[in-house]
Amino acid sequence: MFVFNDGNHDQRVHKQAQALGRAGHEVRVYCFLTGGQKPREKRDGYLLLREDQRSHSARFFDDQIMGRIRPKKKSETAASPSKVEAPADHPPQRPCPKPERVLQEKARPHEKDHWKYIERINRVWAERAESWQPELVQAHDLDALRAATILGAKLDVPVIYDTHELWSEQPFIDSAEAVDYWNGLERELIGQADAVMTINEPLAEILKQRYDLEEVMALHNCQTVQSIPPRSANESPIALYQGAYVPHRGLEQVIAAAALTDKVRIALRGFGSSESELRALDEKKRILWWDPVPGPQVVQAASQADIGLIPFLPTCLNHYYSTPNKLFEYMSAGLAIAGSDIPEVARFVSEHRMGELFDPYSPSDMARALESIVDSGQLEEMKSRARAGTESLWNWEAQIAPYLDMVQTLLE
């Protein structure tokens, strides 16, 4: 497997590699090397190998020689959070409309440099993995697909392409030139894959139509079935957002919504680049700031709440058609769901009758949805139905079986 991150936090990669290892396959995951990380790390069922694009001699010179004589940077004082404005409210619009995309014409120079870096590290991965002679290779996302197709062609072995995103529709790809680059790369390489998979049915359909594919597997990022600890009733219901503090997550609106209801307390648990700004926005101290927990503990930790919040802003098609991982975390934890009225969140909430939808741009509509869950008198039933959905179908054990069958078929 190849993945363009350091291998620490991508649970989809971890769970697939772990499942293959437990099924009797020998698995290696190639990712990139960052400071302080081990180049080789044995995990449950697989080996993680971190690489960079430098040659062995260049790496030795940089790390062993220059690292000893380079002066250490003085620790910088943390900058005070900038003043942020509370989001304006507006009449809700539901369901959320498809986002309209505005693109600049040209990509920025550093983006093009990054494309070159991605190309280099992919070729390094392929070169270093070739000596291992794998019998099947898999790319996780488009920025690792070149390595998989190079190796697949050299060794004449099957290639799987697992795209976790609708790649060119992500918010950081904001120029027509970048969209053309990534779409062109995907069109060039996807035809060399023997199997294509993604995270849900809407993305699978888009890929089939865009690239004239006969089949794309949808493998949802569900949680393993796990017991949740006994829980006592909260003094007042708690709605939890658990995840990254980054843009496009609707967290500014969540904080604004907290000031509009006394029936529900809102808790945030996570970390990320927007944390200081978000804390500054919580001037009235209405938010419960809970400490983050390691990935394997997110379900049990979430179970102390009552409602799971999914306030994603549909700022791009990738977000609009998403099935957020936290949906399955909350269901596994037995929480009712209050979520953005986007297609897949709406489908799950409706089919399992486990919550309410809202316009994520409208704090008042978010507060209304939370109060509606409480006032319905069905909060406990919603929580039970969410948990039942996990136990019956939306669990990793059920979802991974077709993937393991596909791997075995390709190997045979």
Phi, psi and omega per residue, in radians:
M1 nan 2.565 3.049
F2 -2.198 2.359 3.120
V3 -2.554 2.381 -3.046
F4 -1.568 1.102 2.951
N5 -2.715 -3.027 -3.062
D6 -1.569 0.094 3.043
G7 1.415 0.112 -3.032
N8 -1.577 -0.619 -2.936
H9 -2.131 0.042 -3.089
D10 -1.543 1.669 -3.050
Q11 -1.201 -0.484 3.107
R12 -1.124 -0.778 3.103
V13 -1.111 -0.834 -3.102
H14 -1.020 -0.815 -3.041
K15 -1.245 -0.602 3.059
Q16 -1.167 -0.829 -3.136
A17 -1.093 -0.716 3.108
Q18 -1.081 -0.766 -3.130
A19 -1.116 -0.711 3.101
L20 -1.124 -0.738 3.111
G21 -1.076 -0.734 -3.141
R22 -1.232 -0.375 3.098
A23 -1.475 0.039 3.046
G24 1.806 0.065 3.124
H25 -1.578 2.638 3.016
E26 -1.634 2.179 -2.961
V27 -2.200 2.343 2.984
R28 -2.156 2.401 3.093
V29 -2.020 2.048 3.093
Y30 -1.655 2.229 3.108
C31 -2.453 -3.039 -3.060
F32 -1.751 2.724 -3.042
L33 -1.584 2.231 3.045
T34 -2.140 2.874 -3.078
G35 -0.999 2.353 3.092
G36 1.446 -0.028 -3.133
Q37 -1.654 2.666 3.082
K38 -1.395 2.370 3.085
P39 -1.115 -0.583 3.111
R40 -2.201 2.314 -3.113
E41 -2.523 2.098 3.128
K42 -1.442 2.210 3.125
R43 -1.966 -3.133 3.141
D44 -1.252 1.623 3.057
G45 1.771 -0.056 -3.110
Y46 -2.773 2.982 3.124
L47 -1.996 2.280 3.103
L48 -1.719 2.207 3.137
L49 -2.114 2.038 -3.133
R50 -1.746 2.262 -3.092
E51 -2.294 2.807 2.907
D52 -2.272 3.116 -2.996
Q53 -1.469 -0.017 -3.139
R54 -1.370 2.696 3.009
S55 -1.243 2.887 3.137
H56 -1.058 -0.695 -3.135
S57 -1.181 -0.720 3.124
A58 -1.147 -0.659 3.137
R59 -1.156 -0.710 3.114
F60 -1.083 -0.767 -3.123
F61 -1.095 -0.803 -3.103
D62 -1.144 -0.820 -2.982
D63 -1.471 -0.716 -3.026
Q64 -1.573 -0.545 -3.091
I65 -1.766 -1.047 -3.112
M66 -1.129 -0.573 3.133
G67 -1.099 -0.449 -3.125
R68 -1.467 -0.463 -3.073
I69 -1.827 -0.202 -3.141
R70 -1.291 2.246 -3.135
P71 -1.139 2.475 3.131
K72 -1.344 2.474 3.129
K73 -1.283 2.471 3.049
K74 -1.248 2.510 -3.141
S75 -1.141 2.348 -3.112
E76 -1.580 2.477 3.089
T77 -1.222 2.329 -3.118
A78 -1.081 2.313 -3.134
A79 -1.256 2.513 3.098
S80 -1.220 2.524 -3.093
P81 -1.104 2.463 3.124
S82 -1.299 2.678 3.116
K83 -1.234 2.229 3.136
V84 -2.088 2.614 -3.111
E85 -1.587 2.459 3.034
A86 -1.164 2.428 -3.110
P87 -1.160 2.477 3.105
A88 -1.258 2.564 3.078
D89 -1.552 2.826 3.093
H90 -2.786 2.847 3.093
P91 -1.025 2.338 -3.068
P92 -1.165 2.584 3.057
Q93 -2.143 1.947 -3.100
R94 -2.379 2.474 -0.155
P95 -1.118 2.855 -3.135
C96 -1.095 2.319 3.099
P97 -1.276 2.752 3.030
K98 -1.062 2.444 -3.131
P99 -1.220 2.520 3.015
E100 -1.663 2.221 -3.019
R101 -1.666 2.300 3.053
V102 -2.025 2.091 -3.063
L103 -2.061 2.435 2.918
Q104 -1.336 2.908 -3.021
E105 -1.362 -0.891 -2.987
K106 -1.846 2.565 3.004
A107 -1.328 2.658 3.124
R108 -1.344 2.655 -3.078
P109 -0.961 -0.688 -3.099
H110 -1.177 -0.479 3.073
E111 -1.144 -0.753 3.132
K112 -1.138 -0.643 3.053
D113 -1.083 -0.669 3.139
H114 -1.163 -0.652 3.073
W115 -1.035 -0.703 3.128
K116 -1.158 -0.690 3.098
Y117 -1.088 -0.778 3.124
I118 -1.020 -0.761 3.117
E119 -1.053 -0.760 -3.125
R120 -1.122 -0.848 -3.062
I121 -1.168 -0.557 3.072
N122 -1.099 -0.723 -3.140
R123 -1.221 -0.614 3.061
V124 -1.104 -0.822 3.117
W125 -0.989 -0.840 -3.105
A126 -1.068 -0.734 -3.131
E127 -1.114 -0.762 -3.060
R128 -1.369 -0.450 3.099
A129 -1.429 -0.349 -3.059
E130 -1.059 -0.677 -3.093
S131 -1.132 -0.367 3.136
W132 -1.367 -0.335 3.098
Q133 1.012 1.001 3.114
P134 -1.167 2.718 3.140
E135 -1.695 -0.138 3.070
L136 -2.751 2.497 3.122
V137 -2.240 2.601 -3.112
Q138 -2.399 2.360 3.043
A139 -1.812 2.299 2.990
H140 -1.741 1.813 3.129
D141 1.437 2.858 -3.009
L142 -1.164 -0.537 -3.113
D143 -1.338 0.105 3.007
A144 -2.177 0.075 -3.030
L145 -1.293 -0.550 3.137
R146 -1.030 -0.771 -3.136
A147 -1.035 -0.751 -3.101
A148 -1.160 -0.734 -3.111
T149 -1.243 -0.621 3.067
I150 -1.063 -0.843 -3.086
L151 -1.206 -0.688 3.121
G152 -1.059 -0.716 3.136
A153 -1.211 -0.726 -3.122
K154 -1.113 -0.714 -3.044
L155 -1.728 -0.088 -3.099
D156 0.967 0.926 3.119
V157 -2.179 2.795 -3.107
P158 -1.140 2.646 3.124
V159 -2.173 2.294 3.017
I160 -1.925 2.350 3.048
Y161 -1.970 1.985 3.104
D162 -1.949 1.799 3.133
T163 -1.687 2.108 -3.111
H164 -1.437 -0.187 -3.055
E165 -2.369 2.781 2.850
L166 -1.452 1.614 -2.687
W167 -1.000 -0.941 -3.040
S168 -1.316 -0.068 -3.126
E169 -1.758 0.278 3.106
Q170 -1.431 2.682 -3.018
P171 -1.146 -0.474 -3.105
F172 -1.369 -0.198 3.036
I173 -1.623 1.634 -2.882
D174 -2.110 0.354 3.078
S175 -2.315 2.654 3.111
A176 -1.081 -0.621 3.134
E177 -1.127 -0.726 3.135
A178 -1.183 -0.715 3.097
V179 -1.047 -0.789 3.138
D180 -1.116 -0.678 -3.134
Y181 -1.094 -0.889 -3.059
W182 -1.228 -0.687 3.084
N183 -1.120 -0.675 3.100
G184 -1.128 -0.722 3.124
L185 -1.133 -0.770 -3.124
E186 -1.130 -0.713 3.117
R187 -1.111 -0.659 3.134
E188 -1.135 -0.719 -2.955
L189 -1.697 -0.486 -2.996
I190 -1.134 -0.507 3.106
G191 -1.206 -0.262 3.116
Q192 -1.551 -0.093 3.118
A193 -1.509 2.463 3.106
D194 -1.465 -0.350 3.086
A195 -2.624 2.514 3.126
V196 -2.203 2.433 -3.141
M197 -2.512 2.792 3.114
T198 -2.675 -2.920 -2.886
I199 -1.661 -0.198 3.090
N200 -2.854 3.056 -3.065
E201 -1.212 -0.728 3.126
P202 -1.035 -0.750 3.101
L203 -1.165 -0.629 3.098
A204 -1.077 -0.746 -3.137
E205 -1.148 -0.707 3.119
I206 -1.084 -0.768 3.136
L207 -1.122 -0.703 3.129
K208 -1.081 -0.762 -3.121
Q209 -1.268 -0.719 -3.062
R210 -1.162 -0.664 -3.029
Y211 -2.042 0.235 3.077
D212 0.948 0.927 -3.142
L213 -1.723 2.516 3.127
E214 -1.339 -0.644 -3.045
E215 -2.559 2.394 2.993
V216 -2.370 2.127 -3.131
M217 -1.346 2.417 3.014
A218 -1.803 2.004 3.105
L219 -2.039 1.845 -3.075
H220 -1.321 2.578 -3.106
N221 -1.455 1.082 -3.107
C222 -1.375 2.923 3.068
Q223 -1.664 2.704 2.994
T224 -1.183 2.621 3.076
V225 -1.195 2.141 -3.119
Q226 -2.489 2.628 3.127
S227 -1.286 2.619 3.071
I228 -1.982 2.538 -3.059
P229 -1.185 2.680 3.052
P230 -0.999 2.485 -3.108
R231 -2.329 2.438 3.077
S232 -1.625 2.736 -3.100
A233 -1.134 2.401 3.045
N234 -1.293 2.668 -3.137
E235 -0.993 -0.735 2.945
S236 -2.392 2.650 -3.074
P237 -0.998 2.493 -3.139
I238 -2.007 2.220 3.028
A239 -1.775 2.248 -3.016
L240 -2.012 2.274 2.824
Y241 -1.799 2.165 -3.134
Q242 -2.179 2.000 -3.112
G243 2.795 -2.751 -3.030
A244 -1.380 2.481 3.005
Y245 -1.644 1.478 -3.085
V246 -2.435 2.886 3.115
P247 -1.062 2.787 3.077
H248 1.302 0.160 3.138
R249 -1.694 -0.077 3.115
G250 1.303 0.356 -3.054
L251 -1.308 -0.497 3.034
E252 -1.086 -0.712 3.106
Q253 -1.195 -0.596 3.089
V254 -1.073 -0.786 -3.130
I255 -1.139 -0.683 3.087
A256 -1.138 -0.670 3.138
A257 -1.142 -0.564 -3.125
A258 -1.056 -0.493 -3.134
A259 -1.432 -0.074 -3.046
L260 -1.867 0.023 3.132
T261 -2.453 2.448 3.025
D262 -1.884 -0.014 -3.093
K263 -1.526 -0.379 -3.070
V264 -2.324 2.323 2.983
R265 -1.583 2.532 3.139
I266 -1.988 2.271 3.120
A267 -2.033 2.475 3.030
L268 -2.059 2.277 3.080
R269 -2.296 2.075 3.123
G270 2.909 -2.792 3.097
F271 -2.815 2.842 3.112
G272 2.731 3.138 -2.986
S273 -1.162 -0.353 -3.072
S274 -1.700 0.119 -2.984
E275 -1.066 -0.822 -3.084
S276 -1.093 -0.704 3.124
E277 -1.148 -0.677 3.137
L278 -1.178 -0.730 3.105
R279 -1.099 -0.651 3.107
A280 -1.143 -0.547 -3.139
L281 -1.261 -0.410 -3.129
D282 -1.446 1.031 -3.058
E283 -1.146 -0.573 -3.090
K284 -1.533 0.070 3.090
K285 0.950 0.830 3.136
R286 -1.608 -0.217 -3.050
I287 -1.673 2.428 2.953
L288 -1.545 2.028 -3.120
W289 -1.690 1.804 -3.108
W290 -1.674 2.529 -3.121
D291 -1.205 2.503 3.091
P292 -1.169 2.776 3.110
V293 -2.246 2.762 3.087
P294 -1.063 2.703 -3.093
G295 -0.860 -0.807 -3.110
P296 -1.133 -0.227 -3.079
Q297 -1.804 0.040 -2.983
V298 -1.140 -0.618 -3.103
V299 -1.196 -0.878 -3.125
Q300 -1.119 -0.640 3.121
A301 -1.169 -0.658 -3.135
A302 -1.166 -0.431 -3.018
S303 -1.162 -0.187 3.098
Q304 -1.371 -0.157 3.080
A305 -1.666 -3.094 -3.134
D306 -2.063 -0.573 -3.070
I307 -2.267 2.357 3.066
G308 -1.695 2.255 -3.109
L309 -1.685 2.264 3.040
I310 -2.215 1.475 -3.020
P311 -1.688 0.488 -3.035
F312 -0.963 2.357 3.057
L313 -1.499 2.214 3.135
P314 -1.388 1.146 -3.072
T315 -1.419 -0.172 3.122
C316 -2.682 2.876 -3.124
L317 -1.111 -0.537 3.121
N318 -1.080 -0.675 3.087
H319 -1.363 -0.672 -3.089
Y320 -1.042 -0.713 -3.103
Y321 -1.689 0.235 -3.031
S322 -1.323 2.717 2.897
T323 -2.075 1.569 -3.004
P324 -1.009 2.474 3.118
N325 -0.983 -0.603 -3.077
K326 -1.150 -0.377 3.048
L327 -0.996 -0.810 -3.112
F328 -1.320 -0.524 3.041
E329 -1.104 -0.809 -3.130
Y330 -1.138 -0.754 3.126
M331 -1.070 -0.750 3.137
S332 -1.119 -0.568 3.128
A333 -1.406 -0.112 3.134
G334 1.332 0.774 3.112
L335 -1.903 2.534 2.901
A336 -1.154 2.825 -3.059
I337 -2.088 2.261 2.922
A338 -2.056 1.989 -2.990
G339 -2.463 2.861 3.064
S340 -1.036 2.509 -3.110
D341 -1.472 1.170 3.065
I342 -1.943 2.791 -2.868
P343 -0.899 -0.930 -3.024
E344 -1.299 -0.670 3.072
V345 -1.091 -0.752 3.119
A346 -1.076 -0.702 -3.133
R347 -1.079 -0.833 -3.104
F348 -1.166 -0.756 -3.132
V349 -1.094 -0.713 -3.127
S350 -1.225 -0.826 -3.070
E351 -1.108 -0.621 -3.088
H352 -1.767 0.023 3.101
R353 0.807 0.981 -2.988
M354 -2.157 0.345 3.112
G355 2.962 -2.708 -3.084
E356 -2.374 2.707 3.112
L357 -1.945 2.772 3.140
F358 -2.634 2.900 2.982
D359 -1.456 1.986 -3.035
P360 -1.183 -0.268 3.092
Y361 -1.447 -0.122 -3.061
S362 -2.008 1.768 3.111
P363 -0.991 -0.633 -3.124
S364 -1.182 -0.602 3.114
D365 -1.257 -0.589 3.061
M366 -1.126 -0.783 3.111
A367 -1.092 -0.698 3.101
R368 -1.035 -0.787 -3.114
A369 -1.091 -0.743 3.130
L370 -1.102 -0.778 -3.134
E371 -1.193 -0.578 3.128
S372 -1.113 -0.684 3.086
I373 -1.063 -0.778 -3.111
V374 -1.207 -0.777 -3.071
D375 -1.246 -0.323 -3.109
S376 -1.162 -0.365 -3.062
G377 1.302 0.151 -3.078
Q378 -2.030 0.331 -3.098
L379 -0.984 -0.826 -3.111
E380 -1.147 -0.667 3.099
E381 -1.133 -0.710 3.100
M382 -1.072 -0.740 3.122
K383 -1.093 -0.732 3.137
S384 -1.150 -0.701 -3.139
R385 -1.182 -0.617 3.091
A386 -1.101 -0.809 3.134
R387 -1.130 -0.677 3.125
A388 -1.114 -0.630 3.090
G389 -1.084 -0.656 3.075
T390 -1.143 -0.806 -3.053
E391 -1.195 -0.527 -3.060
S392 -1.494 -0.696 -3.011
L393 -2.529 -0.785 -2.959
W394 -1.537 1.118 3.088
N395 -2.332 2.767 -3.032
W396 -1.152 -0.615 -3.123
E397 -1.055 -0.707 3.119
A398 -1.305 -0.676 -3.057
Q399 -1.258 -0.591 -2.999
I400 -1.358 -0.356 -3.047
A401 -1.014 -0.835 3.116
P402 -1.096 -0.560 3.094
Y403 -1.139 -0.798 3.126
L404 -1.102 -0.648 3.085
D405 -1.123 -0.717 -3.140
M406 -1.103 -0.775 3.110
V407 -1.024 -0.814 -3.128
Q408 -1.090 -0.699 3.111
T409 -1.101 -0.761 3.126
L410 -1.111 -0.692 3.132
L411 -1.168 -0.669 -3.141
E412 -1.244 nan nan
